[in-house]
Structure formats: structure tokens, C-alpha cells
């Protein structure tokens, strides 16, 4: 049995709460939130104790794990507080607004002997895991290029619209784009060069990006991401991986706010001289699976190897290099 403190009560905190409820031995004993309306809504649904002070929560409750579902600009502060209190930490993506903060978070956890995992859910998403598996098995030969994309309408769920303020969220170039940047890092290896072009929204935030990343092994990745789509444009995501012996492709459209993420489209493999192969790679909910993996590592004293702090730092580094490239019109070396 492990006691968990959930920080935040927004959309993703609710997703995490549903995940924790499915994990035997995981006991969410309290949540932290400072916005009264959100407190009422969350408590009505989950009836767990609420705290408006994180230090007081730590004083009054026996906590083993802190799950941080707060806005990105708060991640560093609360990770450092949790680490100094000796708690293991799951922190939502993006890890931080910048590399300096992300490194400070990793160092604090190492110094205090606690585990830190970052919520890069695509590493647990069935269709993305299948792509990694097929590549690792050599199913399409040596990888030449990767295309990935993630497109949606502007998010409307954040308090005071913090998600739309670049200084608080990093804009879509960080908050949304980072999903696929982490995915292509997972496939491509060590990123060495970034070039990006983007579109700024009316508030000056880089909210639509087309980024090219070059990897040490010669792989080129092209990633498109943004939340400037209009009307009822459905949340759309997918990838295409070209190898010397074949192609792996997947696309999915899942409602405005990924409501239909439980539905499935097949992963398709194309190889010369062969009939296309359609693979049903749907798995359980990725947000549940990442929490289950983290919990199992803590419970069984195993080190975190998936969605590590280093993976989170690299993703932030590439995302911020993309933003620098857009701002200056230059290739950024990593």
C-alpha cells in the first residue's frame, strides 16, 4: 500500500485519479488545489480530503508518492518541495519550462534519494509502443525518416487561460509539440540539430510549429504540432516511419479533447512485394499504464527506466531549441 497526494484537480488530474483507482495498493489520500470552484467539483466526484497548502498536506498526511498535475510553471517548485520531503514523484509533461529548471528537478530528486518520472504518455500508448517495437525488431529495416503530428483547437479548460500564455505554458510549441518530440527522440536516438518554422497566435505564443530534428544516426524527423485549428476540427495525431525495407503508419482522430482515445485504428506496415499488414495495437489507457508502471517500480524498488527525468530534460531541450529556431530563423545545434 502506498499513499498518494494528488496536486491539482483539472482535466488531467481527473484522468490520473481514474487511473489510480484501478491500481491495487494505490491510495489517493488527499488532493491539493487553490481554486475554490475546482475544489468543489473535484470533491463532489471523489470525496477525498482537500488541502489548499501543500506543506500542511505533507504535515497532516502520511504520503509516499506525490502526483503533480499542476500548470507547467509550477512544476519546479512543487517537485523540489516533494523531493525535499522525501516523496517519490510523478510529474506531468512538460517537465519544466526550460532545461535549467528540469535539471534542478532531477538533481533535487537524486540528492534526496527519490524517484522521478515524467508523464510522457506516448511511451505507454499502444500504437506508439507498437511503432517502437516494430522498429526495434527491424521490421522496416534501417530507419531513414520519421513524421509525426498532433493538431487540435485551442484548449479552453485552463484556469485564467494559463495554457495560452507562453510564459506560463511555453505555448503549443512546448506543451503540445513535446509529445511527438519525445516520441521521435525515443525512435531516433540522440538529437543533434533542430530547425523549426512556426505561426504565432494573437497573444504572441508559438502555437503551430513544423520542426525538423536531425539525429546522430542520420535519421531526420519532421514534426507538426499546434492548437490553432478551428471550429470542430477533431484532435488528430499520427506518425509515419520510413525505413530501408518498409513503412509503418498510423493516424487517429479522437474528438476535440481526446474523448474517444479508447477507440482504435490499426497500425499499418507496408513492405515491397507483400500485402499491407494491419495490426490492432490498442492497449489499455496510456495514462493508467504509465501510473501503474511507476507504482510498480516504487512498490518493488526498481529504478524508473521509461519516461525518465533524462527523457523529460531532452524533450524540453528539443522543444525550446525549436522555439529558438522559430524566433531567430536559425538551425540550433544541441
C-alpha positions in Angstrom: 0.0 0.0 0.0 1.3 3.5 -0.9 -0.4 6.7 0.0 -0.6 9.3 -2.8 -1.1 13.1 -2.8 -2.6 14.4 -6.0 -1.6 18.0 -6.8 -4.2 19.7 -9.0 -7.8 19.0 -9.8 -8.1 19.8 -13.5 -8.7 17.6 -16.5 -5.5 15.6 -16.3 -5.8 15.2 -12.5 -9.2 13.6 -13.1 -7.6 11.2 -15.6 -4.9 10.3 -13.1 -7.5 9.8 -10.4 -9.3 7.3 -12.5 -6.0 5.6 -13.2 -5.0 5.4 -9.5 -8.4 3.9 -8.6 -7.6 0.9 -10.8 -4.2 0.1 -9.2 -4.3 -2.3 -6.3 -2.4 -0.8 -3.3 -2.6 2.8 -4.6 -4.4 5.0 -2.2 -5.0 8.7 -3.0 -5.5 10.2 0.5 -5.7 13.9 -0.4 -5.5 16.5 -3.1 -4.1 20.0 -3.3 -5.9 22.8 -5.0 -6.2 26.6 -4.5 -9.1 27.4 -6.9 -12.4 27.1 -4.9 -14.7 26.2 -7.8 -12.4 23.3 -8.9 -12.2 22.1 -5.3 -15.9 21.8 -5.0 -16.2 19.9 -8.3 -13.4 17.5 -7.6 -14.6 16.7 -4.1 -18.1 16.1 -5.2 -16.8 13.5 -7.6 -14.1 11.9 -5.5 -14.8 12.8 -1.8 -11.2 12.8 -0.7 -9.7 15.4 1.7 -8.7 18.7 0.3 -5.7 21.0 1.2 -5.0 24.5 0.0 -1.5 24.3 1.5 0.9 21.6 0.2 3.2 21.9 3.3 0.2 21.3 5.5 -0.9 18.3 3.5 2.6 16.8 4.0 2.4 17.5 7.7 -1.0 16.0 8.3 -1.0 13.0 5.9 1.4 10.1 5.6 2.5 10.4 1.9 4.7 8.1 -0.2 4.0 9.5 -3.7 3.3 12.9 -5.0 1.5 13.1 -8.3 1.9 16.6 -9.8 -0.8 17.7 -12.2 -0.3 21.4 -11.8 0.4 24.0 -14.5 3.9 23.7 -16.1 5.2 26.9 -14.5 4.7 25.4 -11.0 6.4 22.1 -11.7 9.9 23.0 -10.5 8.7 24.5 -7.2 6.5 21.5 -6.2 8.9 18.9 -7.4 11.6 20.5 -5.2 9.2 20.6 -2.2 8.2 17.0 -2.7 11.8 15.8 -3.1 13.0 17.6 0.0 10.2 15.9 1.9 11.5 12.6 0.7 8.5 11.7 -1.6 8.6 9.8 -4.9 7.3 12.0 -7.7 5.3 11.5 -10.8 5.2 14.8 -12.7 3.1 15.6 -15.8 4.7 16.8 -19.0 6.3 19.1 -20.0 8.8 18.5 -17.2 9.5 22.2 -17.0 9.5 25.5 -18.9 13.3 25.3 -19.5 16.2 23.0 -19.2 17.7 24.7 -16.2 14.5 24.1 -14.2 14.3 20.5 -15.4 17.9 19.7 -14.4 17.3 21.3 -11.0 14.3 19.0 -10.5 16.3 15.9 -11.5 19.2 16.9 -9.2 16.9 17.5 -6.2 15.4 14.1 -6.6 18.8 12.4 -6.8 20.0 14.4 -3.8 17.1 13.3 -1.7 17.1 9.7 -2.9 13.6 9.7 -4.5 12.4 8.5 -7.9 11.1 11.0 -10.5 9.1 10.0 -13.6 7.7 12.3 -16.3 4.2 11.9 -17.9 5.3 11.2 -21.4 2.2 9.1 -22.1 3.0 8.2 -25.7 5.7 5.8 -24.4 2.7 3.8 -23.0 0.2 4.4 -25.8 -0.4 1.1 -27.6 0.1 2.3 -31.2 3.2 4.3 -30.3 4.7 1.3 -28.4 3.9 -0.9 -31.4 5.9 1.5 -33.6 8.9 1.3 -31.2 8.6 -2.5 -31.1 8.5 -2.8 -34.9 11.5 -0.5 -35.3 13.4 -2.4 -32.7 12.6 -5.7 -34.4 14.0 -4.4 -37.7 10.6 -4.9 -39.3 11.2 -2.0 -41.7 14.9 -2.1 -41.9 17.2 0.9 -41.0 15.2 4.0 -40.2 15.5 6.9 -42.6 12.9 9.4 -41.5 10.1 9.9 -39.1 7.0 12.1 -39.5 4.7 12.8 -36.5 1.9 15.2 -36.0 -0.6 16.4 -33.3 -3.2 19.0 -34.2 -6.2 20.4 -32.3 -8.2 23.5 -31.4 -7.1 25.9 -28.7 -7.6 24.4 -25.3 -10.3 26.1 -23.1 -10.0 24.1 -19.9 -7.3 26.0 -18.1 -7.9 28.4 -15.2 -7.1 32.0 -16.2 -6.2 30.5 -19.6 -2.6 29.9 -18.3 -2.2 27.3 -21.1 -2.4 30.0 -23.7 0.2 32.2 -22.1 3.7 31.4 -23.4 5.5 32.5 -20.2 3.3 30.1 -18.2 3.0 27.1 -20.5 5.6 27.5 -23.3 2.7 27.6 -25.8 1.8 24.8 -28.1 5.5 24.6 -29.1 6.3 23.2 -25.7 3.0 21.9 -24.2 1.6 20.0 -27.2 4.5 19.6 -29.6 6.6 17.9 -26.8 4.5 14.7 -27.0 5.8 14.0 -30.5 9.3 15.4 -29.9 9.7 12.9 -27.1 8.3 10.1 -29.4 10.7 10.8 -32.2 13.6 11.0 -29.7 12.5 7.6 -28.5 12.7 6.2 -32.0 15.6 8.4 -33.4 18.1 8.4 -30.6 20.3 11.3 -29.8 19.1 14.7 -31.3 21.9 16.9 -32.6 20.2 19.6 -34.6 16.8 21.4 -34.7 15.2 23.7 -37.3 11.7 24.9 -36.9 9.2 27.3 -38.5 6.1 28.4 -36.7 3.0 30.5 -36.5 2.2 32.8 -33.6 -1.3 33.2 -32.2 -2.8 36.6 -31.4 -1.2 36.6 -28.0 2.3 36.1 -29.5 2.7 32.5 -28.4 4.2 30.0 -30.9 1.1 27.8 -31.3 1.7 26.0 -34.5 5.1 24.5 -35.3 6.8 22.5 -38.1 10.0 21.2 -36.7 12.8 19.2 -38.2 15.2 17.2 -36.0 18.4 15.5 -37.1 19.8 12.6 -35.1 23.3 11.3 -34.6 22.5 8.2 -36.6 21.4 10.3 -39.6 17.6 9.9 -39.1 15.5 13.0 -39.9 12.3 13.6 -38.1 9.6 16.1 -39.2 7.1 17.0 -36.6 4.0 19.2 -36.9 2.0 20.3 -33.9 -0.3 23.0 -32.8 -3.6 24.1 -31.4 -4.7 26.7 -33.9 -7.3 24.5 -35.7 -10.8 26.0 -36.0 -14.4 25.0 -35.3 -15.0 21.3 -34.5 -11.7 20.1 -36.0 -11.0 16.8 -34.2 -7.9 16.2 -32.2 -5.7 14.5 -34.8 -2.5 12.6 -34.2 -0.3 10.1 -36.1 3.0 9.1 -37.4 4.8 7.6 -40.4 8.2 5.9 -40.2 10.2 5.2 -43.3 12.8 2.5 -43.3 15.0 0.9 -45.9 12.6 -2.1 -46.1 9.2 -0.7 -45.3 6.9 1.9 -43.8 4.9 2.0 -40.6 1.9 4.3 -40.4 -0.9 5.2 -38.0 -3.4 8.1 -37.8 -6.2 8.7 -35.4 -8.9 11.4 -34.9 -10.3 11.4 -31.4 -12.7 14.2 -30.6 -11.9 17.8 -29.5 -10.3 16.8 -26.2 -9.2 13.1 -26.9 -12.5 11.9 -25.5 -12.5 8.9 -27.9 -8.9 7.9 -27.1 -10.2 4.4 -26.3 -11.2 3.8 -29.9 -8.7 2.2 -32.3 -7.3 2.4 -35.8 -4.8 -0.2 -36.9 -1.1 0.3 -37.3 -0.3 -0.4 -40.9 3.0 -1.9 -42.2 3.9 -1.6 -45.9 6.8 -3.7 -47.4 7.7 -4.2 -51.1 6.2 -7.4 -52.6 3.9 -8.0 -49.6 0.3 -7.3 -48.7 -0.1 -4.5 -46.2 -0.2 -5.7 -42.7 -2.8 -4.2 -40.3 -2.0 -4.6 -36.6 -4.5 -3.9 -33.8 -2.2 -2.3 -31.3 -4.8 -0.8 -29.0 -3.9 -1.3 -25.4 -5.3 -0.2 -22.1 -5.5 3.6 -21.3 -1.9 5.0 -21.6 -2.4 7.3 -18.6 -3.4 4.3 -16.4 -0.5 2.3 -17.8 2.1 4.9 -17.0 0.9 5.3 -13.4 0.8 1.5 -13.0 4.4 1.2 -14.3 5.5 4.0 -11.9 3.7 2.5 -8.9 5.1 -1.0 -9.6 8.7 0.5 -9.8 8.2 2.2 -6.4 6.5 -0.8 -4.8 9.2 -3.2 -6.0 12.2 -0.9 -5.5 13.0 -0.9 -9.2 14.6 2.2 -11.0 12.5 4.2 -13.4 13.6 3.3 -17.0 10.7 4.6 -19.0 9.8 8.3 -19.3 12.8 9.2 -17.0 13.9 12.6 -15.9 16.6 12.5 -18.6 14.0 11.8 -21.3 12.0 14.7 -19.9 15.0 17.0 -20.0 15.9 16.1 -23.6 12.3 16.7 -24.7 12.3 20.2 -23.1 15.7 20.9 -24.7 14.5 20.0 -28.2 11.2 21.9 -27.7 13.0 25.0 -26.6 15.5 24.7 -29.4 12.5 24.6 -31.8 11.2 27.7 -30.3 14.6 29.5 -30.5 14.8 28.4 -34.1 11.4 29.9 -34.9 12.2 33.1 -33.1 15.6 33.6 -34.8 15.2 31.7 -38.1 18.3 29.6 -37.4 19.4 26.0 -37.1 20.0 25.2 -33.4 22.8 22.8 -32.6 22.2 20.7 -29.5 
